[in-house]
Amino acid sequence: MKLSKRLELINQNISDNYDHIWDCCCDHGLLGAKLLTRNVSAHIHFVDLVPTILDKLTQQLIQFFPPTDGKTQWSVHCLDAALLPLSQFQAKKHLVIIAGVGGELTAKLIQQITTANPTHDIEFLLCPVHHTYQLRTQLIKLGLNLIHEQIVTENKRFYELIHVSHRALAPLSHTGASMWHATKNEHLSYLKKLILHYQKTASTHSQNTELLAYRALLSSLLEYENKN
Ligand SMILES: C[S@@+](CC[C@H](N)C(=O)[O-])C[C@H]1O[C@@H](n2cnc3c(N)ncnc32)[C@H](O)[C@@H]1O
């Protein structure tokens, strides 16, 4: 099973350190299936809204990862990811992955999941499509801190991998503090693309805030590059 570069990078950022891993908005389920082939010790939960996709996925999982002693190491949930049944697994360590959906939806899902499960030990591994500034703003509001962040380039598209939890200690920033490298041309291209986007759409106060923040970041990266 060949994963896309983006999914492979998400896979590489998943340690064998969880009791439950939730592949939310899983669609084809490739990422969760990869984790099963890796023999991670966690139970893998596949979550999506579309029954037909999940029926097909279930058949494939039964074929490739059949039950042992009547039990599978995976479950399939036809469910809105906002409603993850985490309360069934108190005192367990959870990794919730949300990838391949918009930043606004990702933000909404995390807000609902954290509000419904205030005492759970949850890490979130996120790789949204667009609107990362708004997503990061929401994560900061919810008190989530940074474990790791990274820029991913795939088919000339840019993504941000954002790994956060309440237990982490590093503050999360609105534009991403540790993922930018002034010497990487693709990072500068991504930043210029963001600035161009907000230049075109900045009519509201909030979008101006984003534009100013990304411009300041570009200046500081270029300044760093000139000095070194
Ligand atoms: C483009 S696929 C992403 C697949 C995979 N996660 C990836 O990154 O390649 C988006 C999937 O999200 C699912 N989805 C959208 N909103 C959802 C929600 N609220 N709860 C669960 N699944 C959702 C859709 O049904 C669709 O299968």
The ligand as an ORCA input file, in Angstrom:
! r2SCAN-3c Opt
* xyz 0 1
  C     -10.734     14.214      1.453
  S     -11.224     12.982      2.575
  C      -9.790     12.922      3.611
  C      -9.179     11.548      3.631
  C      -7.925     11.387      4.453
  N      -8.142     11.765      5.840
  C      -6.769     12.167      3.860
  O      -6.232     13.042      4.534
  O      -6.418     11.896      2.699
  C     -12.431     13.787      3.575
  C     -13.369     12.819      4.292
  O     -13.912     13.501      5.424
  C     -15.194     12.961      5.691
  N     -15.877     13.891      6.614
  C     -16.237     15.178      6.390
  N     -16.803     15.717      7.492
  C     -16.789     14.749      8.456
  C     -17.222     14.697      9.813
  N     -17.793     15.747     10.418
  N     -17.055     13.552     10.498
  C     -16.478     12.472      9.900
  N     -16.041     12.467      8.622
  C     -16.200     13.589      7.896
  C     -15.777     12.841      4.291
  O     -16.847     11.937      4.270
  C     -14.550     12.364      3.488
  O     -14.546     10.952      3.379
*
